[in-house]
Amino acid sequence: MTNSNPLEHPLFKIISEASQELHQPSYVIGGYVRDFFLNRDFKKDIDIVTVGSGIELAKTVSSILPEKPKVQIFKTFGTAMLRAYDIELEFVGARKESYSRESRNPQVTPGTLQDDLERRDFTVNALAFSLNMEDYGTLIDPFNGIQDLNDSILRTPLDPDATFSDDPLRMLRAIRFSCQLNFEIDQASLASIKKNNDRIKIITKERIVDELHKIMLCPTPSIGFLLLEKTGLLPHILPELTALKGIEEQEGQRHKDNFYHTLEVVDNISQHTEDLWLRWAALLHDIGKAPTKRFSKKVGWSFHGHEFEGSKMVYRLFKRLKMPLNDKMKFVQKMVMMSSRPIALTDDHVTDSAVRRLVFDAGDNVEDLMTLCEADITTKNPKRFKKYHKNFELVRRKIVEVEERDHLRNFQPPIDGEEIMTTFNIRPSKEIGIIKEYIKEAILEGVIPNEYEAAYNLMIQKGKKLGLTPASNSTDKN
């Protein structure tokens, strides 16, 4: 696909031929048309609207294509899909929609192209290219969407109150498009989102999270989250974040606004990683600060244990939003729990032992953790900013040195429980756990190297202190 001719791909001619055969006017609509005018990379999915049966059009297109691709039919929705030339095509009949207050699932009846474009969320998505022989390639733009594209404005084709109340997911889509395209939401639409924000409650958690993920993966996610907060949607979706908003002052002492700080951290980390779940960790790394905030004359403001509290909140948040409670959630929990650990290592006198423990606890995620902690540097003081980053560079070097020497990532103790039982001829017991922990601590503290012989000798010594006697075939390896 090139931007010189939006309909140069042979697929469009085939759809045009099928449409003529069925006497059904057909059009390319929506995101493909919008992105053509924005010179955005072509995403390999295209929506086709036909004045008639979308299912019959898909079947006819398939019959014309040499490879006769399988047509997936969704009768309930009157849509059909097929793949050809590594492109996914979705076919649907033009339709009118009417909504009830309690649901975003509309009553659908056949309609004209005008009817179909009217029900679109934004004018920039209510654009179409004709695939009909008599006016092939003609742009249909009933709501001045091209002008809105040129002005970088998101505006609804019809009354925004009706648009957003009928399908409240469109409020999130407005914010997501604003974030993705760097477009401004027009004032009437923005005011309508504020007015209708509580309607988001009828949207399934899965659809909400899908939009959140897309916002999170934008180059500057804060644009989306600031709009979510400004429109009043955020408290309905992520109250843990809005709880961080605001600055309190007591006896002349203030703390920073942890909401805006969090958004800075997310923007910072987004410059260094495309990892969705690491970005989520950045978004949630301070959520434990709201419930743990305390003030005392002696220490001022404190957030003691906020990492631990935050990690527990991650589980509740994921469960509420029906997000995966698997290794992805555990990764976010782990990053939140450990988010302050590397900061303690920036001290000039940090010990190898402390670095060993960090590498041991973080395992394969130590690099992600360091990326998160560096993103957490949001000071506006240039000297401090430079100093903190320089300190983290030193920590990174120490991590490499310790890892190369001690091999602690994905640590497996040189001595396992089976060997302890064999050596002392004992059954499973608490002594085995005591010896294993003793060896692990000795390695982390640097008392012994992470090697079998040193660990074996330490096992013998500790076992004797616990009153265990090595079997006759076991001897000290000193």
Buried (B, 14 or more C-beta within 10 A) or exposed (E): BEEEEBBEBEBBBBBBBBBBEBEBBBBBBBBBBBBBBBEBEBEEBBBBBBBBBBBBBBBBBBEEBEEEBEBEBEEEEBBBBBBBEEBBBBBBBBBBBEBEEEEBEBEBEBBEBEBBBBBBBBBBBBBBBBBBEEEEBEBBBBBBBBEBBEBEBBBBBBEBBEBBBBBBBBBBBBBBBBBBBEBBBBEEBBBBBEBBBEBBEBBEEEBBBEBBBBBBBBEBBBBBBBBBBBBBBBBBBBEBBBBBBEEEEEEEEEBEBBBBBBBBBBBBBBEEBEBEBBBBBBBBBBBBBBBBBEBEEEEBBBBEEBBEBBBBBBBEBBEEBEBEEEEBBBBBBBBBBBBBBBBEBBEEEBEBBBBBBBBBBBEEBBEBBBBBBBBBBBEEEEEEEEBBEEBBEEBBEBBEEBBEEBBBBEBEBBBEBEBBBEBBEBEEBEBBEBBBEBBBEBBBEBEBBBEEEBBBBBBBBBBEEBEBEBEEEBEEEE
